[in-house]
């Protein structure tokens, strides 16, 4: 690891001799985020790679999740980009357009490339040249979790597949019934506690807009005015605002989980796949996993997660690619991911994950990947798109005018695109 190399260099200098080139190691810097257990898993797989490749030193650089993009920007400004970086998939277009990432196919084990799911390929592909710039072991989705005890008490229908999802009318009817059921403090937890400094609002809530028949931006003209502030989007956000006004949604001040917290005060949860392990441990046989409701003409669900890319600053891209391939195939790293109910992004990992196989408790979540998953807009303006949309939703949930908030957001997105001359070639040039 990096600290060991640094210690060795300092000791050598103190003794008055230099290390010969033949004895030096190639240092590969890896910038990442993650919870403490995941960070520990990264350290362990780096150690195993070093043991197998004693001429390479993997230096892990941690950046907090909520400040990751700011930390990476600081690295760019100081010309200290790492060799490998973890990135949130919807930001890939911005990073490639900015010239930070290199094409990754020639650097990755062909067996790993052949193993990628379609959704994994989609999240790592740059739409301009349709080439692959990043990949991961995992992907993601959001499902509707339910408390079986409460749902049976109101006579709710339990969907068995994505094709069987609740309609908008069923969903709202159940929310109203649950609001009157003894023991239920809130009908649904939408995890507002994640706040607006993460991707949560755009990631989890924009499929409701897409299901209702609109989007954050028109994906052909790359204009937001006329799309984000269109009638279907205004109607969908008005619907969500009504849930909040009715007191049906767990407030942001109540934290990031009231679904499987003590006493199970929330009856439903619009939650990520990563919630399952803890929720199932708390709720036992009372947990039900359902597809996201269909709010309009089609079903929609999110995808995309933190994936691995090799930067254009790397002086050893071949070794960087070797490490990424090693990590994605490493058995102990996969075991860690499987224990945290990680959503498969490689077909072989899916085969090792009975949770997501047919008949598994999260099979519906994996079914959404092939039937309803819609990637967030793959455009260089995505950082503005997501931050502006999240601010608009926050304003709406706090009682703001829906049409005015969405119009202001759409205009701000278009202004950013115009200020950058349309981000050519996204403007057709």
C-alpha positions in Angstrom: 0.0 0.0 0.0 1.0 3.6 -0.4 1.9 4.2 3.2 4.3 1.3 3.1 6.0 2.6 -0.1 6.3 6.1 1.5 7.8 4.6 4.6 10.3 2.6 2.5 11.4 5.7 0.6 11.8 7.8 3.7 13.9 5.0 5.3 16.1 4.7 2.3 16.7 8.4 2.1 17.6 8.5 5.8 20.2 5.7 5.2 21.7 7.7 2.3 21.1 5.4 -0.6 18.5 5.4 -3.3 16.3 2.6 -4.6 17.3 1.4 -8.0 14.6 1.5 -10.7 14.6 -2.3 -10.7 13.6 -2.3 -7.1 10.9 0.4 -7.3 7.2 -0.4 -7.5 4.6 0.9 -9.8 2.1 2.9 -7.8 -1.6 2.9 -8.9 -3.8 5.4 -7.1 -7.5 4.5 -6.7 -10.0 7.1 -5.6 -13.1 5.7 -4.0 -16.0 6.3 -1.6 -18.0 3.8 0.5 -19.1 2.8 4.0 -16.5 1.5 6.4 -17.2 -2.2 5.5 -16.8 -1.5 1.8 -13.7 0.5 2.4 -12.3 -2.4 4.3 -13.2 -4.7 1.4 -11.3 -2.4 -1.0 -8.2 -2.6 1.3 -8.4 -6.3 1.4 -8.7 -6.8 -2.3 -5.8 -4.3 -2.9 -3.7 -6.4 -0.5 -4.5 -9.6 -2.4 -3.6 -7.9 -5.7 -0.3 -6.7 -4.3 0.5 -10.2 -3.0 -0.1 -11.5 -6.5 1.8 -8.6 -8.1 4.7 -7.7 -5.8 5.9 -5.0 -8.2 2.7 -3.0 -7.9 1.6 -0.8 -5.0 -2.2 0.1 -4.8 -2.7 3.4 -3.0 -6.3 3.9 -2.0 -7.6 7.5 -1.7 -10.9 7.8 0.2 -13.3 10.7 -0.5 -16.6 11.1 1.5 -19.7 10.1 -0.5 -21.4 13.5 0.0 -18.4 15.5 -1.2 -17.0 13.0 -3.7 -17.4 15.2 -6.9 -15.9 18.2 -5.1 -12.9 16.1 -4.0 -12.4 14.8 -7.6 -12.7 18.4 -9.0 -10.0 19.5 -6.5 -7.8 16.6 -7.8 -8.3 17.8 -11.4 -7.5 21.4 -10.5 -4.3 20.4 -8.8 -3.4 18.0 -11.6 -3.4 15.1 -9.2 -6.0 12.8 -10.8 -5.8 9.2 -9.7 -5.2 6.3 -12.1 -8.5 4.7 -11.2 -11.6 6.4 -10.0 -15.0 5.2 -8.7 -17.8 7.4 -10.1 -21.5 7.6 -9.9 -22.8 6.3 -13.3 -24.9 9.3 -14.3 -21.9 11.6 -14.1 -20.0 9.5 -16.7 -21.0 11.7 -19.7 -19.7 14.8 -17.9 -16.4 13.2 -17.1 -15.8 11.8 -20.6 -16.9 15.0 -22.2 -14.4 16.8 -19.9 -11.6 14.5 -21.1 -11.0 12.8 -17.7 -11.7 9.2 -18.7 -10.2 6.9 -21.3 -11.9 4.0 -23.2 -11.7 1.0 -20.9 -12.4 -2.0 -23.2 -8.7 -2.6 -24.3 -7.6 -2.6 -20.7 -10.1 -5.0 -19.1 -10.1 -8.8 -19.1 -12.3 -9.9 -22.1 -14.0 -12.5 -19.9 -15.2 -9.7 -17.6 -16.4 -7.6 -20.5 -18.4 -10.6 -21.9 -19.9 -11.1 -18.4 -21.5 -7.6 -18.2 -25.3 -7.3 -18.1 -27.0 -5.0 -20.6 -27.7 -2.5 -17.9 -24.1 -2.5 -16.7 -23.0 -1.9 -20.3 -25.5 1.0 -20.6 -24.4 2.7 -17.4 -20.7 2.7 -18.5 -21.3 3.7 -22.1 -20.8 7.3 -23.5 -23.6 8.0 -25.9 -21.5 10.1 -28.4 -19.1 7.3 -29.5 -21.1 4.4 -27.9 -17.8 3.1 -26.3 -17.3 1.7 -22.8 -15.6 4.0 -20.3 -16.5 2.3 -17.0 -17.9 -0.9 -15.5 -18.7 -2.5 -12.2 -19.5 -5.7 -10.3 -22.9 -4.3 -9.4 -25.8 -2.2 -10.6 -28.9 -0.9 -8.6 -32.6 -0.5 -8.5 -35.4 0.8 -6.3 -38.4 -1.2 -5.3 -41.5 -0.8 -3.2 -41.2 -2.6 0.1 -44.3 -3.4 2.1 -45.1 -4.6 5.6 -47.2 -7.8 4.9 -49.1 -7.5 8.2 -50.4 -4.0 7.3 -51.1 -4.8 3.7 -53.2 -7.9 4.6 -55.1 -5.7 7.2 -56.3 -3.4 4.4 -56.8 -6.2 1.9 -54.1 -4.9 -0.5 -53.2 -6.9 -3.6 -49.6 -8.1 -3.6 -48.1 -7.9 -7.1 -46.1 -11.0 -8.2 -44.2 -9.5 -11.1 -43.2 -6.2 -12.7 -46.1 -6.7 -15.2 -48.5 -6.9 -12.2 -47.4 -3.6 -10.6 -50.0 -1.4 -8.7 -51.6 1.3 -10.7 -51.6 4.9 -9.6 -55.2 4.5 -8.4 -54.4 1.4 -6.4 -51.3 3.0 -4.8 -53.1 6.1 -3.7 -56.1 4.1 -2.4 -53.8 2.0 -0.3 -51.9 5.0 1.1 -55.2 6.4 2.3 -56.3 3.2 3.9 -52.9 2.7 5.6 -53.1 6.3 6.9 -56.2 5.2 9.0 -54.8 1.8 10.1 -53.9 1.4 13.8 -50.2 1.0 14.3 -49.2 2.9 11.1 -47.7 6.3 11.8 -46.8 7.0 8.2 -48.1 5.1 5.1 -44.8 5.4 3.3 -41.1 6.2 3.8 -39.5 7.6 0.7 -36.2 8.1 2.5 -36.4 11.9 2.4 -33.8 11.7 5.1 -31.1 11.2 2.5 -31.5 14.9 1.8 -30.5 16.9 -1.3 -26.8 16.4 -1.1 -26.9 12.9 -2.5 -28.3 11.6 -5.8 -31.3 10.0 -4.0 -34.1 12.4 -5.1 -33.2 12.4 -8.8 -32.4 8.6 -8.7 -35.5 7.4 -6.9 -38.1 10.0 -7.7 -37.5 10.8 -11.4 -38.9 7.3 -12.5 -42.2 8.5 -11.1 -42.1 11.4 -13.7 -41.0 9.0 -16.5 -43.8 6.6 -15.6 -46.2 9.5 -15.7 -45.1 10.3 -19.3 -42.4 13.0 -19.0 -38.7 13.3 -18.1 -36.1 15.6 -16.7 -35.0 16.7 -20.2 -35.9 15.8 -23.8 -33.3 13.2 -24.7 -33.3 14.1 -28.4 -33.3 18.0 -28.4 -31.6 18.2 -25.0 -34.0 20.9 -23.9 -35.6 20.9 -20.5 -38.2 23.6 -20.9 -41.3 22.0 -22.3 -40.4 18.6 -20.7 -39.6 19.0 -17.0 -42.3 21.7 -16.7 -44.8 19.8 -18.9 -48.3 18.9 -17.6 -47.5 15.2 -16.8 -44.5 16.3 -14.7 -46.5 19.0 -12.9 -49.2 16.5 -12.3 -46.7 13.9 -10.9 -45.0 16.3 -8.6 -48.4 17.7 -7.5 -49.4 14.1 -6.6 -46.2 13.7 -4.5 -46.7 17.1 -2.8 -50.2 15.9 -1.8 -48.8 12.8 -0.2 -46.5 15.1 1.9 -49.3 17.6 2.7 -51.5 14.7 3.9 -48.9 13.5 6.3 -48.5 10.2 4.5 -44.7 10.5 3.9 -42.0 10.1 6.6 -40.6 13.7 7.0 -37.0 14.4 6.3 -36.5 15.2 10.0 -37.3 11.6 11.0 -34.1 10.2 9.6 -33.3 7.6 6.9 -35.5 4.7 8.0 -38.9 4.4 9.6 -39.9 1.3 7.7 -37.9 -1.3 9.5 -37.1 0.8 12.6 -38.3 -0.4 16.0 -42.1 -0.8 15.9 -42.2 -0.5 12.1 -44.0 2.8 12.0 -44.1 3.1 8.2 -46.1 0.6 6.2 -44.4 1.0 2.8 -41.0 2.1 1.6 -39.7 3.4 -1.7 -36.2 2.0 -1.1 -33.0 1.0 -2.7 -32.0 -2.7 -3.1 -29.4 -2.1 -0.4 -32.2 -1.7 2.2 -33.2 -5.3 1.9 -30.6 -7.0 4.1 -31.3 -4.8 7.1 -35.0 -4.7 6.6 -35.3 -8.5 6.2 -33.3 -9.0 9.4 -35.7 -6.7 11.3 -39.0 -7.7 9.7 -38.5 -11.5 9.1 -41.5 -12.9 7.2 -43.4 -9.5 7.3 -41.3 -8.0 4.5 -42.8 -7.9 1.0 -40.8 -6.8 -2.1 -42.9 -5.3 -4.9 -42.3 -3.5 -8.2 -42.5 0.3 -8.4 -46.1 1.3 -9.1 -47.2 2.3 -12.6 -48.1 6.0 -12.4 -49.0 6.5 -16.1 -48.6 4.9 -19.5 -45.6 2.8 -18.6 -43.6 1.3 -15.7 -40.2 3.0 -14.8 -37.4 2.2 -12.4 -33.9 3.6 -11.9 -30.5 1.9 -12.5 -26.9 2.8 -12.3 -24.5 2.8 -9.4 -20.8 3.5 -8.5 -18.6 2.0 -11.2 -14.9 2.0 -12.0 -13.1 4.0 -14.7 -9.4 4.7 -15.6 -8.5 8.3 -16.0 -6.6 9.9 -18.9 -3.9 10.9 -16.3 -2.8 7.3 -15.7 0.7 6.5 -16.8 0.0 2.8 -16.3 -3.5 2.2 -17.7 -2.6 -1.5 -18.5 -1.8 -2.1 -14.8 -4.9 -0.1 -13.7 -7.0 -2.2 -15.9 -5.4 -5.4 -14.5 -6.4 -4.3 -11.0 -10.0 -3.5 -11.9 -10.3 -6.9 -13.6 -8.8 -8.6 -10.6 -11.2 -6.8 -8.2 -14.3 -7.7 -10.2 -13.3 -11.4 -10.4 -12.0 -11.7 -6.8 -14.1 -14.3 -4.8 -13.8 -12.7 -1.4 -14.7 -9.2 -2.8 -17.8 -10.8 -4.4 -18.6 -12.5 -1.1 -18.6 -9.2 0.6 -20.9 -7.7 -2.1 -23.3 -10.6 -1.9 -23.5 -10.3 1.9 -24.7 -6.7 1.5 -27.4 -7.8 -1.0 -25.5 -6.1 -3.9 -27.5 -5.9 -7.1 -25.7 -7.9 -9.9 -24.0 -6.1 -12.8 -22.2 -9.2 -14.0 -24.0 -12.3 -15.2 -21.8 -14.7 -13.2 -22.3 -12.6 -10.1 -26.1 -12.9 -10.6 -25.7 -16.6 -10.8 -24.0 -16.6 -7.5 -26.7 -14.4 -5.9 -29.8 -16.5 -5.1 -31.5 -13.4 -3.7 -32.0 -12.1 -7.3 -32.6 -15.4 -9.0 -36.1 -16.6 -10.1 -37.9 -17.3 -6.9 -35.5 -15.2 -4.8 -36.7 -12.5 -2.4 -35.4 -9.7 -4.7 -36.2 -11.3 -8.0 -38.7 -8.5 -8.8 -35.9 -6.0 -8.4 -33.7 -7.8 -11.0 -36.8 -8.2 -13.3 -37.1 -4.4 -13.3 -33.6 -4.2 -14.9 -34.8 -5.8 -18.1 -38.3 -4.4 -18.2 -38.6 -0.9 -16.7 -35.1 0.5 -16.0 -34.4 4.0 -17.4 -30.9 5.5 -17.0 -30.6 9.1 -15.8 -29.9 11.5 -18.7 -26.4 10.7 -20.2 -25.5 14.3 -20.9 -22.5 16.5 -19.7 -25.1 18.9 -18.1 -26.2 16.1 -15.7 -24.6 17.8 -12.6 -26.8 20.8 -13.2 -29.8 18.7 -14.2 -29.7 16.7 -10.9 -28.9 19.5 -8.5 -31.6 21.8 -10.0 -34.2 19.0 -10.0 -33.4 18.1 -6.4 -33.8 21.8 -5.3 -37.1 22.0 -7.1 -38.4 18.9 -5.4 -37.3 20.2 -2.0 -39.1 23.4 -2.7 -42.2 21.5 -3.8 -42.2 19.2 -0.7 -42.0 22.3 1.4 -45.2 23.7 -0.1 -43.8 25.6 -3.1 -45.8 26.1 -6.3 -45.2 23.0 -8.5 -45.4 24.7 -11.9 -43.2 27.6 -10.9 -40.5 25.4 -9.3 -40.3 23.1 -12.3 -40.3 25.9 -14.8 -37.4 27.6 -12.9 -35.5 24.3 -12.8 -36.0 23.7 -16.6 -34.9 27.2 -17.5 -31.8 26.9 -15.3 -30.9 23.5 -17.0 -31.3 25.0 -20.5 -29.3 28.1 -19.5 -26.4 25.9 -18.4 -26.5 24.1 -21.8 -26.7 27.4 -23.7 -23.8 28.7 -21.6 -21.7 25.8 -22.8 -22.7 26.2 -26.5 -24.9 23.1 -26.3 -22.0 20.9 -25.1 -20.9 19.9 -28.7 -21.3 17.4 -30.1 -24.5 16.9 -28.0 -25.9 19.9 -29.9 -25.6 18.0 -33.2 -22.3 19.7 -34.3 
